[in-house]
Amino acid sequence: MTSTRATLIQVAERAGVSLASTSRALHGTGASKAMVERVRAAAAELGYSADAIGRSLRLKKTSQIAFAVADIGNPVYVEIMRGIHEVLAPHGYRVVVMSTGDTAASTAELMHSLHGGFVDGMIVIPLRTDDELIEQIGRAPVPVVVIGRAMSDRGISSVSTDSAAGIGSAVQHVVSLGRRRIGFLNGPLDTTPGSSRQRGFDEAVSAKDFAAETDVEVAADFTVAAGIEAARKLLDRPRRPDAIVAANDLLAIGAIRAARERGLSVPRDVAVTGMDDTELGQVFLPRLTSVSLGSAERGRAAARLMLGLADDAEAPARQISVGTELFVRESTLDQNAEDAE
């Protein structure tokens, strides 16, 4: 019997259970482990393949949640996605990854496309926001949860973290090590992360007891390549910084690469910190001192908000804040760290 001819009724008959039990077992909802194994074994024997499109039309549900980000190659988004999947998968949802583009307008267009009914909800990390985008999110036909900016005051459930405070902890760390020429390597200031992290740096260096020189360089993007280019400018200043606080791990890695180009040792000649505490930063040499923004927990929190909205679309908007933590590693502390490639 071929997969095109096998039906759900035939799977139920082969498994010796009701049609309703068969459906629940195949879709991972309300069935015991033994029942799931029994029904799936029968489906495999018959070569049964579920008609996902037909089922979506009948139930008006796709069992898909979109995860939309500007750069799907950024490792921090991968960690957030893992947290989302961890929460949603046991409830029968698949996570579909999408690109928002890097403008508020392109993200707003993506919001408008939700009227096509291809997902049951969306978790989005907008790089840039404006009033039009916020309005589009509010008018979306399916639940939307935002990561990165508090929006509950606009009626939108969201998950945020205090990255400004995280930058402050990185600045305090390098100053405590005796560094007195602090360079800040930021990303574009018209982005949500760029503006909040600049605010954190400005607040840290304006403290009454702050006693170090400062310099700022803004990279074209939050990438390694942009970090290398911007860090070269910092390192070629007449008063070269002896510490660089970077706005994310990719920029920090770019800064280390630029330092190596100039024959500088990290951390002996220049200490470097990042932000996001990505797996990449943890295995890079020297291992990167970085501020964790709780990436996986932000993903899990957003997924829990999504499940709540899936149960009650009229539920009031909620705001969840995830804490930060500085993890100190060789890029600031180990004076004998090898400048290994």
Solvent accessible surface area in square Angstrom, and as a share of the most:
residue,aa,sasa,rsa
1,M,134,0.60
2,T,79,0.46
3,S,55,0.35
4,T,127,0.74
5,R,173,0.63
6,A,10,0.08
7,T,64,0.37
8,L,45,0.22
9,I,102,0.52
10,Q,58,0.26
11,V,0,0.00
12,A,7,0.06
13,E,124,0.56
14,R,130,0.47
15,A,6,0.04
16,G,56,0.54
17,V,27,0.16
18,S,64,0.41
19,L,86,0.43
20,A,57,0.44
21,S,16,0.10
22,T,0,0.00
23,S,35,0.22
24,R,104,0.38
25,A,0,0.00
26,L,34,0.17
27,H,47,0.21
28,G,36,0.35
29,T,62,0.36
30,G,75,0.72
31,A,34,0.27
32,S,69,0.44
33,K,160,0.68
34,A,72,0.56
35,M,50,0.22
36,V,27,0.15
37,E,99,0.44
38,R,130,0.48
39,V,0,0.00
40,R,121,0.44
41,A,53,0.41
42,A,4,0.03
43,A,9,0.07
44,A,80,0.62
45,E,117,0.52
46,L,9,0.05
47,G,30,0.29
48,Y,44,0.17
49,S,75,0.49
50,A,50,0.38
51,D,89,0.46
52,A,61,0.48
53,I,132,0.67
54,G,15,0.14
55,R,49,0.18
56,S,28,0.18
57,L,135,0.67
58,R,168,0.61
59,L,98,0.49
60,K,186,0.79
61,K,79,0.33
62,T,22,0.13
63,S,11,0.07
64,Q,47,0.21
65,I,2,0.01
66,A,0,0.00
67,F,2,0.01
68,A,0,0.00
69,V,1,0.00
70,A,23,0.18
71,D,59,0.30
72,I,104,0.53
73,G,59,0.57
74,N,14,0.07
75,P,32,0.20
76,V,10,0.06
77,Y,26,0.10
78,V,51,0.29
79,E,58,0.26
80,I,2,0.01
81,M,56,0.25
82,R,126,0.46
83,G,1,0.01
84,I,0,0.00
85,H,98,0.44
86,E,98,0.44
87,V,24,0.14
88,L,0,0.00
89,A,40,0.31
90,P,98,0.61
91,H,100,0.45
92,G,29,0.28
93,Y,22,0.08
94,R,124,0.45
95,V,31,0.18
96,V,48,0.28
97,V,65,0.37
98,M,44,0.20
99,S,67,0.43
100,T,4,0.03
101,G,28,0.27
102,D,81,0.42
103,T,63,0.36
104,A,12,0.10
105,A,64,0.49
106,S,34,0.22
107,T,1,0.01
108,A,8,0.06
109,E,123,0.55
110,L,21,0.11
111,M,1,0.01
112,H,111,0.50
113,S,47,0.30
114,L,2,0.01
115,H,113,0.50
116,G,66,0.64
117,G,42,0.41
118,F,70,0.29
119,V,4,0.02
120,D,30,0.16
121,G,0,0.00
122,M,0,0.00
123,I,1,0.00
124,V,0,0.00
125,I,18,0.09
126,P,7,0.04
127,L,22,0.11
128,R,52,0.19
129,T,32,0.19
130,D,65,0.34
131,D,92,0.48
132,E,80,0.36
133,L,0,0.00
134,I,8,0.04
135,E,83,0.37
136,Q,28,0.13
137,I,8,0.04
138,G,56,0.54
139,R,135,0.49
140,A,20,0.16
141,P,69,0.43
142,V,29,0.16
143,P,28,0.18
144,V,11,0.06
145,V,0,0.00
146,V,0,0.00
147,I,0,0.00
148,G,31,0.30
149,R,92,0.34
150,A,56,0.43
151,M,2,0.01
152,S,42,0.27
153,D,125,0.65
154,R,117,0.43
155,G,59,0.57
156,I,7,0.04
157,S,6,0.04
158,S,0,0.00
159,V,0,0.00
160,S,18,0.12
161,T,25,0.15
162,D,75,0.39
163,S,8,0.05
164,A,4,0.03
165,A,54,0.42
166,G,0,0.00
167,I,1,0.00
168,G,9,0.09
169,S,38,0.25
170,A,0,0.00
171,V,2,0.01
172,Q,123,0.55
173,H,21,0.09
174,V,0,0.00
175,V,32,0.18
176,S,87,0.56
177,L,65,0.32
178,G,45,0.43
179,R,23,0.08
180,R,109,0.40
181,R,62,0.23
182,I,1,0.00
183,G,0,0.00
184,F,0,0.00
185,L,0,0.00
186,N,0,0.00
187,G,0,0.00
188,P,18,0.11
189,L,86,0.43
190,D,99,0.51
191,T,3,0.02
192,T,30,0.17
193,P,28,0.18
194,G,0,0.00
195,S,57,0.36
196,S,22,0.14
197,R,23,0.08
198,Q,28,0.13
199,R,122,0.44
200,G,2,0.02
201,F,3,0.01
202,D,69,0.36
203,E,100,0.45
204,A,17,0.14
205,V,35,0.20
206,S,84,0.54
207,A,48,0.37
208,K,212,0.90
209,D,126,0.65
210,F,41,0.17
211,A,77,0.60
212,A,23,0.18
213,E,80,0.36
214,T,62,0.36
215,D,44,0.23
216,V,54,0.31
217,E,28,0.13
218,V,62,0.36
219,A,3,0.03
220,A,90,0.70
221,D,62,0.32
222,F,18,0.07
223,T,40,0.23
224,V,46,0.27
225,A,74,0.57
226,A,11,0.09
227,G,0,0.00
228,I,34,0.17
229,E,100,0.45
230,A,4,0.03
231,A,0,0.00
232,R,94,0.34
233,K,101,0.43
234,L,0,0.00
235,L,8,0.04
236,D,91,0.47
237,R,71,0.26
238,P,140,0.88
239,R,143,0.52
240,R,71,0.26
241,P,3,0.02
242,D,20,0.10
243,A,0,0.00
244,I,1,0.00
245,V,0,0.00
246,A,0,0.00
247,A,0,0.00
248,N,4,0.02
249,D,1,0.01
250,L,17,0.09
251,L,0,0.00
252,A,0,0.00
253,I,9,0.05
254,G,0,0.00
255,A,0,0.00
256,I,0,0.00
257,R,92,0.34
258,A,0,0.00
259,A,1,0.00
260,R,31,0.11
261,E,95,0.42
262,R,82,0.30
263,G,67,0.65
264,L,26,0.13
265,S,4,0.03
266,V,0,0.00
267,P,0,0.00
268,R,145,0.53
269,D,40,0.21
270,V,0,0.00
271,A,0,0.00
272,V,0,0.00
273,T,0,0.00
274,G,1,0.01
275,M,0,0.00
276,D,12,0.06
277,D,24,0.12
278,T,10,0.06
279,E,108,0.48
280,L,71,0.36
281,G,1,0.01
282,Q,63,0.28
283,V,99,0.57
284,F,34,0.14
285,L,91,0.45
286,P,3,0.02
287,R,100,0.36
288,L,0,0.00
289,T,0,0.00
290,S,1,0.01
291,V,1,0.00
292,S,19,0.12
293,L,0,0.00
294,G,17,0.16
295,S,9,0.06
296,A,21,0.16
297,E,55,0.25
298,R,16,0.06
299,G,0,0.00
300,R,61,0.22
301,A,0,0.00
302,A,0,0.00
303,A,0,0.00
304,R,108,0.39
305,L,6,0.03
306,M,2,0.01
307,L,29,0.15
308,G,37,0.36
309,L,23,0.11
310,A,51,0.40
311,D,129,0.67
312,D,70,0.36
313,A,74,0.58
314,E,156,0.70
315,A,34,0.26
316,P,112,0.70
317,A,34,0.27
318,R,138,0.50
319,Q,63,0.28
320,I,38,0.19
321,S,86,0.55
322,V,18,0.11
323,G,60,0.58
324,T,48,0.28
325,E,100,0.45
326,L,46,0.23
327,F,73,0.31
328,V,61,0.35
329,R,30,0.11
330,E,46,0.21
331,S,0,0.00
332,T,0,0.00
333,L,88,0.44
334,D,54,0.28
335,Q,92,0.41
336,N,134,0.69
337,A,14,0.11
338,E,132,0.59
339,D,61,0.31
340,A,31,0.24
341,E,148,0.67
